[in-house]
Amino acid sequence: MAQASENEITLRVGGMNCASCIARVERAAGAVPGVEGAAANLATESVSIRGEADPAALALALGEAGYPVAEVETALTIEGMNCASCTGRVERVLAGQPGVIEAGVNLANNSARIRHLDIPGLPEALAQAVSAAGYKARARNADDGARRQATQAAEGDALRLRVLIAVLLTLPVFVLEMGGHMVPAFHHWLHHTIGMQTSWLIQFALTTLVLFGPGLMFFRLGIPALIRRAPDMNSLVALGTGAAWGFSSVSTFAPGVLPAGTAAVYFEAAAVIVTLILVGRWLEARAKGRTGAAIARLIGMQAKTARVERDGEVVELPVEEIGVGDIIHVRPGEKIAVDGEVVRGASHVDESMISGEPVPVEKIAGAEVTGATINGTGALVFRATRVGSDTMLAQIIRMVEAAQGAKLPIQALVDRVTLYFVPAVMAVALLTLLAWLALGPGPGHAVVAAVAVLIIACPCAMGLATPTSIMVGTGRGAEMGVLFRRGDALQAMEKVDVIAFDKTGTLTEGRPELVALEPAPGLVRADLLRLAAAAEAQSEHPIAQAVLRAARGEGMDLPTPESFDSITGFGLRARIEGRDVLIGAARLMTREGIDMGALGAAADTRAARGETVLFMALDGQAAAMIAVADRLKPSTPAALAALREMGVKLAMITGDGEATARAIAHEAGIDNVVAEVLPDGKVAALEGLRRPGARLAFVGDGINDAPALASADIGIAIGTGTDVAIESAEVVLISGDPRGVVNALMLSRKVMRNIRQNLFWAFAYNTALIPVAAGVLYPAFGLLLSPVLAAGAMALSSVFVLTNALRLRRLRPALDEAAGGGDGGMAVAKPVPLQRPLVQEGSA
């Protein structure tokens, strides 16, 4: 931990707002054992503490006093991790640093995320601690996604070269040793030409080149780990191949030190083991590169430059130099660099890469534009409103990266096992060696069995089982518009039994729309709608706007009223084209003495369905019944039907009256309705839906939904909703489409199933084959697992885990018509743009 002086740390605290707070903070800190002195600073909202106190105890004491210590998250890029043992070791190092609250390490993307107290210098100290443990660590930055892709590509190229060299050197060794066993005639030919001793010398030379050429990486990493008493996969490979090479070298150069008749060589085992493991590493590197493809695609969508106004001129600048308020010019066909608002010009913008909608969206002055979208045939000038890390695309990338670096609760099992796994394997290998030396036919047999145990048990697959599935699954989720903001949400979502929906804006469009205009006998609907819209155009009321949108949607030219009068609490009166127009509730018609006749009965039917009903009169005579409703989104019924088929019980929470709520729920297909809920009563409504042992999710979008989102087991926020709602949720649906809930549940179940498949393969594989490698089947069946086969199986296990995880890339969005048809094809359902910035968890 970095310190201001040898025995001093500085903590940033909240809640200090006056001079008396300083004394209370100092008193609370001074009461902690080990504190020699404390000095609070109101201006910097910090407290400097001298002594040897535990930072966690200080945080607890200050928090109880009402001055919470700030927490931050640090992300590190770590190089040199190869297996589950490495991740466990790095986690223990990080968790052991003073001030660290939680640490998680991801083998698939070579990263660590640490939540810790906001202590100056602690991030650097964390990186130093990891480096001291034998790994390279540095702070992650915005370029790390692209850098990781480039690094993985370079590693893949280097491994391919190593594999090529190893294969060329190993092939003669394998032919010389195994060719004689497979083809007796070849054995006799070797014996009578170059002789057995010369064959062994050639094998020694070539195997030595393999081990200390392409295979040197295992010794360079594995031996220091052994010396630190922290063995990992490299240590197992180094021990196994070193033992086989060492025994064979003794047999070649000093056979007299071995019991008579026991000299034998296993050079081919050492060479082939290294070669096969290198092949596995190469395939693994290629597959790991594909697991982060979603992030790479998101990063690739960003513009590199933009044409910006500077001192009255338009100059081309890197996108990093754009600031909020800059005026940016976009030519036809160019990519929009950052989020902004159009100030002049008109065009249609292709937003399909963000929204998935194939139809370009019209943009005129006042319209919002989103970075990474592509301008059409017109020219636009817009003002930058969000740049850099604040753009919608940058926020999506951050959320996906955070989800991919998350550690699920199921990973705890892997951590507990791998903590002791490699030392246990080494102990089993040693016992195997001793047992066969005491009971077996010779030392060669004992070496083969011990090497097989060391090689078969390398825990690569264990370390990759969970993070690779998370990386691929969350990346695919981002393409479907589903973002998991918290690590455990991906696992918790799988077990959801009940999903409660807020009605307005979640299941419905969130604004009223005209659903019916029934004219009185002898009148024409189009004429009435035209007059009604002309009158309502003078009002800002949501119902008035619904009528106006309907008329404009039918391409009507609206006349200008000659007079207009708003009748508070009743409706409006206007004179249009010489006719008196009266629009309002039934009580307005009653007040004016207008009999609505049959239109009144139609209105009662509409009202029973939860629609808002108005009446229209012309020149004192009943003219029309107008019905307006907040309609269900077109995809709502199908999405809810899909959730029911997945075994989920559905509920709706709304402030509407019982009759209206029941009508809407019936149309949507929801049985459980909680109606007439006040804005602050949604948490209580949720509690009423809870059942023992059931997991409850809530879907909402408004500020008043935030408490319910936080109270539910899983909060699912609609991305078109408010910042507060999004910040309170574990899952964010970038679009407002309720099918996103189906996608989230399906994705969670598929990813968790994939993880369990990987873990079963990794654990069952090791559990089953370690005894076989140790030779327990030899007495009964004469079966002894060759180290060569052990190396091949071990390499294939990691490749299997990665390949299985990559299958998640083929997941299709639920109920997406574009996804239908074709075999193995994949529709890419991309996110719908957010109406406002997402709030990144843990951001300042």
Secondary structure, DSSP 8 states (H G I E B T S, - for coil): ---SBTTEEEEEBS---SHHHHHHHHHHHHTSTTEEEEEEETTTTEEEEEES--HHHHHHHHHHTT--B-EEEEEEEEE---SHHHHHHHHHHHHTSTTEEEEEEETTTTEEEEEEE--TTHHHHHHHHHHHTTSEEEE--TTHHHHHHHHHHHHHHHHHHHHHHHHHHHHHHHHHHHHHHH-HHHHHHHHHHT-HHHHHHHHHHHHHHHHHTTTHHHHHHHHHHHHTT---HHHHHHHHHHHHHHHHHHHHH-GGGS-TT-----HHHHHHHHHHHHHHHHHHHHHHHHHTHHHHHHHHTS-SEEEEEETTEEEEEEGGG--TT-EEEE-TT-B--SEEEEEEE-EEEE-HHHH---S-EEE-TT-EE-TT-EE-SS-EEEEEEE-GGGSHHHHHHHHHHHHHT---TTHHHHHHHHHHHHHHHHHHHHHHHHHHHHHSS-HHHHHHHHHHHHHHT-THHHHHHHHHHHHHHHHHHHHHTEEE-STTHHHHGGG--EEEEEIIIIIB-SS-EEEEEEE-TT--HHHHHHHHHHHHTT---HHHHHHHHHHHHTT------SEEEEETTTEEEEEETTEEEEEE-HHHHHHTT---THHHHHHHHHHHTT-EEEEEEETTEEEEEEEEE--B-TTHHHHHHHHHHTT-EEEEE-SS-HHHHHHHHHHHT--EEE-S--GGGHHHHHHHH--TT--EEEEE-SGGGHHHHHHSSEEEEETTS-HHHHHH-SEEESSS-THHHHHHHHHHHHHHHHHHHHHHHHHHHHHHHHHHHHTTTHHHH-----HHHHHHHHHHHHHHHHHHHHGGGG---TT-GGG-SSSS----------SS----TT--
